[in-house]
Amino acid sequence: MAIAHTRGRWWKGADVEPVALGPGTGGRFAGRVRSLREIVQGVPALSDEAMGWLAYLHRKVGFGGTWSKDDVPHEAWDDRSFTPSGNFPRYDISWASWSLALMAETTPAWRETYTGILGYMAERYLEYWALYEWLEHRGDDPMRDRYPPEWASGLPPDLVGRYNISGWAGNGMGGYEYDPDPVRGGGQNLMYKGYLNLALSLYAYVSGDDRYDRPFDVVYDEDHVFRYDHRELNELIARQWREFWPGIACEAGKIFPWCNNLTGTAVRLFDTMHGTSLSYAYDNWKRYASRHYFQAGTETGPIESVTNYYDPGIDFHLNAPDLQGATIYAPVTWHGIGLDRPLFERMYEGMLRHFLREQPDGTAYLSPVPGMDVDANAATGLGAACALELGDRETYSALRGWIEASYEPTWDDEHGEFSFGFGLDERWPRGQYNGWVMPAFVLERPGQWQALHTHPNTAKFREPTLEGVDYPTVRVRQAFYDSAERVLNVAVTSADERALGRPTTLTISNLLDGAQYRLQLDGQVVDAGPPRDGRIVVATTVGAHTLVVQRV
């Protein structure tokens, strides 16, 4: 039986006892485009897979519940993947946010469903199951002399049996005093505060809501409550970067370039929404990392070596040639593209050189380590997103071909949802695996992920916006405002064939009272009256429709 480390307990059988998939594993999306008249030509659009995955995430957060100490996350939240370092449900939130951010960039004039999902996720990050191990995993892991042999490759060779595995927080060890505050973390615990910042920053960027600019509580239990606001959090991170150039440690004593890079994304988004420049502290860290953690044969050539983690207490880099890992290169590349494309495009080139395994049928996958002919599914998925983002369509096509043939793409016809099953035969889609793969099916065009960082769309909060959608009965495929033409372009559909033809309405907000607007529903001019309180309500039916709203 498999041994896993989850929720602070050791137990056997973490990945066994599969259950049957729910009903509806057909091969299509009922709301797919059947006619070119069902979309607005030349306007960004969500793919069928994106719409289906969004519907699943919407239903998943709809299960509700808290992650408090007296509660447990719903079983749909993945606390099983990437044992022993990643089998925590908060990472299911983090990886799902990649595709949510991309979808919100594709339909910037419709944000209400993304806002609801990201808001639920941000709230869970403030509760016990998102932060518990920092307070519970004190000092050295008492099980460190009983780790399975396969974990030894992630440890300093001369300290096997006496060194904590990645995933053990180790609060109070490595020369640091015990600090119960998971945000301050004694200058460490980036594996919590950095990911918390990503959840809060993405919520603010997508929604425009300033709720986390006001004080919020991070709650372990009634005796351990820590109050911060979003600015304090970012100023703390920037200060800790400045105080120690090698970076902020995740768990005690281990600095992961992956987590520092992800945190750079979060701080950059905070700067975008607040007019600050705190991300310069990330740039200082990146300068250090490019010299010490990312190694290349030439100054401009592919990066050949990436440090998984660095332990400054013993001056140890986990970066041996045979331990270069695709699941390190892929996320470091993904988060780095938006922050320094030239540097991380070189890392992408190194990733392909080390791990790309081309197959006779033209497909390809990424292997876990150099020379191994086994698929690393998470890295293959996120590697495909990196390929499309960088415009490498040939590699993207090969990786996507492998994914579609091997990862069990599944359409749930009952709910109009899409996910990958990975042959696991589980009741709920494996959240973390899907989180890594889905950006490759959600990314709308090359450069979209980078643009979110370098050319963020904050004008959307002042432009005409689609609201009041009866989701998920009505699904939004397009919602994009063309500022040059002063036109809002919308396309909706439905995956509920039983609801087709029922009355529904679409509300357009952020309009100017007194201005004139020309509305076309399915190409026909309709009279919905002038804006009232900045809104026009358009009557229509459940089904595939286009709506074009132009200021005259």
C-alpha angles and dihedrals in degrees: 000000000000119000117219137177111218138155092357095301134101113225140157129242099032095154101033136085097065119197130207123275118255121257122292117049098157125140108251147057112241091214097053120135111271099169134030086233089069093071136044107250118241095016124115113262138189116246121238089252092052092050091048094048091047089054091053093049089049091053092044095057087042089069083076125189131131131260093228123140091260093050135053130220115261111266091248089074107091115239094152107070128093096016127219102016103030109029094115123113093230089071089060086062093047098050093044089056091067093067093038090056091050094048090050089053091052094052102028092159091062116053109142098100094044088049092053094049096044091045092055090048093049091052092052090054088065094058139084102269091054095055109016100113094061089067098032102041096067121170121336122356107256088213096055093108091054102051116137112263092246090066093060092085089069094056134075102271096232093048102053107140091021101059130076120246120239106272096047107107096207095196109194099019134103095051095307126116119241110269117189093195105096092198099049089035094176088284091312140075096087086154085076109027096042093051092043087055091051091053093049095042094050091047091052094045095049099039105030087222115144097200094122092051083075121069116285131182127239102206128201094159137319091287096047113053120147122195123210140146127219095260093049089052093053094043089051092052092047091049093049090050090052093047094056118025097197087068144253115306119236101207118008111305100356121104112196117197087204093063095041090052093049089050089053088061091052094049092047090054090049089053089050093056098038106036092240130133102216093129090078085082088060089051089056090052092046090054089055092044094051088059101039110022103033115056128186136174092237135019092255102026130101117296105252101183132037124185111234091198138343123215107201092188091070097018092240127155118195093215109113113156093246091049098057102128132206090212087061098044094047100056094036088052093044096053093038096055092074094046103042113359098183093054097044095042084064089053089052089054090051090049092056092045092053104036115016110116112188118205130214091249092058097258124115142192137192117250122221095242134004114289097014116122096209128107119249095203098195093049091045090054098047090038088059089053090051090051094052093043090054093045095248094141095166093060091040091055092051094048094044090050090056092046094051092048098043113028101062103244104214131198115199100207094188094060100023090240135145131205142138119258098196089206090283096125091215129156094238127036109263099258104204095045091049090046090060096044103040099072087069088061097039102045105105101198142351113283095023094117092048092048090057087064102034102032105024116187108236094146087079090081090063098039131084109289136196114234141160095048113167092234131217093014087057114042124200117222099167133022111155132147118214103207094190093056094030089231131140111208119200134175123181135178139167137236092197105089090182090062098050112129096018116134117262138156138225120208122209113200136179091056125142116252108231094026121113122239131189114214126197119188112191088344095307122111112243131188111227094159129244122311118279117199086350094304140109120191115209119201116217141135135263108272142067112330141153124214124192118188116189127180109230 
